Amino acid sequence: MLQQAVGLYLEEAYGGDAPPPAVQARLAWPEGETIERVAGGGMFERVPADAPVAECERIRLRLGSRTYPHMKLGVDHVPNSDEWVLTVDSHDRQLLAAVDEGERPALEALLRHNAETKTRIERRWNEAGLPTFERYIRGRLAERRSAGGRGGA
């Protein structure tokens, strides 16, 4: 699943071009390896950093995009559950406080581009049936509707 998610991410983020060598190096793990083993290595960022993968709140892999090297593929633990969901972390909002007025239009264009890239990647994951937060929420809503309809008229 993680390899499929990475593949779709890279297609959207790099438009068919090969990612930079640093990104390719982060992806050098054996085919079929579990996320616990892969994310336990130094390529992934974990929160909390010293926790075993299964106890993390979120895991991040910096894959970047053609125009922004800091974008990350995320795997987030859904609170109060044993489920994990994929997300794209554009990791760019903190830049707003760091730019002056003259740089603001360029930054706003970058933020829009990052948001569009995030949307495309997450849409591809949804279409592929991968676990995204949107699919998680839709599933919970469907369960509630189903439970609410039981025993009725």
C-alpha positions in Angstrom: 0.0 0.0 0.0 2.8 2.4 0.9 4.6 1.8 -2.4 1.4 2.4 -4.3 0.8 5.6 -2.4 4.3 6.8 -3.1 4.0 6.0 -6.8 0.8 8.0 -7.1 2.3 10.8 -5.1 5.4 11.0 -7.4 3.3 10.9 -10.6 1.3 14.0 -9.4 4.2 15.8 -7.7 6.7 15.4 -10.5 4.4 15.1 -13.5 6.2 12.0 -14.8 9.7 13.3 -14.3 12.1 11.4 -12.1 12.3 12.9 -8.6 15.7 14.3 -7.4 18.4 11.9 -6.3 17.8 12.7 -2.6 14.2 11.7 -2.9 15.1 8.5 -4.9 17.5 7.6 -2.1 14.7 7.9 0.5 12.7 5.4 -1.5 15.4 2.7 -1.6 13.7 0.1 0.5 13.0 -3.6 -0.4 9.8 -4.4 -2.2 7.0 -5.6 0.1 8.7 -4.2 3.3 6.3 -3.3 6.1 5.7 0.3 7.1 6.9 -0.5 10.6 10.3 -1.6 9.3 10.6 1.2 6.7 9.4 4.0 8.9 11.7 2.9 11.7 14.7 4.0 9.6 16.1 7.4 9.3 14.3 8.4 6.1 11.0 9.0 7.9 10.1 11.6 10.5 8.1 10.3 13.4 6.0 12.1 16.0 7.0 11.5 18.7 10.4 11.0 17.3 11.5 8.4 19.8 8.3 6.3 19.7 8.0 2.9 18.0 6.2 3.3 14.7 3.0 1.6 16.0 2.8 4.2 18.8 3.4 7.3 16.6 0.8 9.9 16.0 2.1 10.6 12.5 4.9 9.6 10.2 6.3 11.8 7.4 8.4 11.1 4.3 9.8 14.2 2.6 9.2 13.6 -1.1 8.8 17.2 -2.3 7.4 18.2 -5.6 8.7 19.7 -8.8 8.4 23.2 -7.3 8.6 22.7 -3.6 11.1 20.3 -1.9 9.5 20.3 1.5 6.2 18.6 0.7 5.7 15.3 2.6 3.7 12.1 2.3 2.1 11.5 5.7 0.6 8.6 7.5 -1.5 9.7 10.4 -2.9 7.6 13.2 -6.6 8.3 13.7 -7.2 9.1 17.4 -9.1 6.5 19.4 -8.8 3.9 16.7 -6.3 1.4 15.2 -6.6 3.0 11.8 -4.0 5.0 9.8 -4.7 7.4 6.9 -2.6 8.9 4.2 -2.2 12.6 3.9 -0.1 15.2 2.0 1.6 17.7 4.3 2.5 20.7 2.2 4.5 22.0 5.2 4.2 25.6 3.9 1.9 27.7 6.1 4.7 28.8 8.4 6.2 30.7 5.5 3.5 33.3 5.6 5.0 34.9 8.7 8.5 34.9 7.2 7.9 36.9 4.0 7.7 40.7 3.5 4.9 42.3 1.4 7.0 42.2 -1.8 7.4 38.5 -1.6 3.8 37.8 -0.7 2.3 37.4 -4.2 5.0 34.7 -5.1 4.4 32.9 -1.9 0.6 33.0 -2.3 1.1 31.5 -5.8 3.3 28.7 -4.3 0.7 28.0 -1.6 -2.0 27.7 -4.3 0.2 25.4 -6.3 0.9 23.2 -3.3 -2.8 23.0 -2.4 -3.6 21.9 -5.9 -0.9 19.3 -5.9 -2.1 18.0 -2.5 -5.7 17.8 -3.8 -4.6 15.9 -6.9 -2.5 13.4 -4.9 -5.2 12.7 -2.4 -7.8 12.4 -5.1 -5.6 9.7 -6.8 -5.3 7.9 -3.5 -9.1 8.0 -3.0 -9.7 6.7 -6.5 -7.2 3.8 -5.8 -9.1 2.9 -2.7 -6.2 3.8 -0.4 -6.9 4.9 3.2 -7.2 8.6 3.3 -8.8 10.8 5.9 -11.7 11.6 3.5 -12.4 7.9 3.0 -12.2 7.4 6.8 -14.8 10.1 7.4 -17.0 8.9 4.7 -16.9 5.4 6.2 -17.8 6.6 9.6 -20.7 8.6 8.2 -21.9 5.6 6.3 -21.7 3.5 9.5 -23.8 6.1 11.4 -26.4 6.3 8.7 -26.6 2.5 8.7 -26.8 2.2 12.5 -29.4 5.0 12.5 -31.6 3.2 10.0 -31.7 -0.1 11.9 -34.8 -1.0 13.8 -36.7 1.9 12.3 -40.2 1.9 10.7 
